[in-house]
Amino acid sequence: TQLLEQSPQFLSIQEGENLTVYCNSSSVFSSLQWYRQEPGEGPVLLVTVVTGGEVKKLKRLTFQFGDARKDSSLHITAAQPGDTGLYLCAGENSGTYKYIFGTGTRLKVLA
Amino acid sequence: DAMVIQNPRYQVTQFGKPVTLSCSQTLNHNVMYWYQQKSSQAPKLLFHYYDKDFNNEADTPDNFQSRRPNTSFCFLDIRSPGLGDAAMYLCATSRDLGTSSPLHFGNGTRLTVT
């Protein structure tokens, strides 16, 4: 069974701080996606990474896919209260094409 | 705007009383998924349809069924809800399987079982 472990599980920081969220697995994924989910809403796609070693930037968010396509990280620079939410990584199983969600990181940014 | 719409947003049912949740999409996507998400946990895939082909996850209880009468609509039927079935139920679509097709989620239906 493929598992995606995210760390940390919870993170509470002050506005303006930097943070990194990790998504790790022992399995290889065809692609990996990051979603953000706010309370009472469905997850919203932030980015898809496909190539090992790929780095993508979305404003203050930087996403990296590991060289072996088994892990990924999300770095937020100068966090803002609007970044508060549940961050989920989701890996695409190359055999079944299904997405396996990570355990989630709940981020709270305090003003 | 093209989107995924779930109704109702909140549903209360009694223990053992059948309930149906609905999902519609205007994206014309081939794949529709149902996920169960319990408090502060990751979404768990229950099943998905690729067009009319139904794919059940091995660990999805028999209590959960689904119907997709046409491309736009998909339903989740819970035949005899138990207290443990209280959760947020998320419908999602994707253009295709694989090819890194992202998931487009609805806002979910929060199910309460009394």
Chai-1 contact restraints between the chains, C-beta under 6 A:
chainA,res_idxA,chainB,res_idxB,connection_type,confidence,min_distance_angstrom,max_distance_angstrom,comment,restraint_id
A,S31,B,S100,contact,1.0,0.0,6.0,A-B,restraint_1
A,E41,B,N107,contact,1.0,0.0,6.0,A-B,restraint_2
A,G42,B,L90,contact,1.0,0.0,6.0,A-B,restraint_3
A,G42,B,F105,contact,1.0,0.0,6.0,A-B,restraint_4
A,G42,B,G106,contact,1.0,0.0,6.0,A-B,restraint_5
A,G42,B,N107,contact,1.0,0.0,6.0,A-B,restraint_6
A,G42,B,G108,contact,1.0,0.0,6.0,A-B,restraint_7
A,P43,B,F105,contact,1.0,0.0,6.0,A-B,restraint_8
A,L45,B,P102,contact,1.0,0.0,6.0,A-B,restraint_9
A,T48,B,S100,contact,1.0,0.0,6.0,A-B,restraint_10
A,T48,B,P102,contact,1.0,0.0,6.0,A-B,restraint_11
A,V50,B,S100,contact,1.0,0.0,6.0,A-B,restraint_12
A,Y97,B,L97,contact,1.0,0.0,6.0,A-B,restraint_13
A,Y97,B,G98,contact,1.0,0.0,6.0,A-B,restraint_14
A,F101,B,A42,contact,1.0,0.0,6.0,A-B,restraint_15
A,F101,B,P43,contact,1.0,0.0,6.0,A-B,restraint_16
A,T103,B,A42,contact,1.0,0.0,6.0,A-B,restraint_17
A,G104,B,A42,contact,1.0,0.0,6.0,A-B,restraint_18
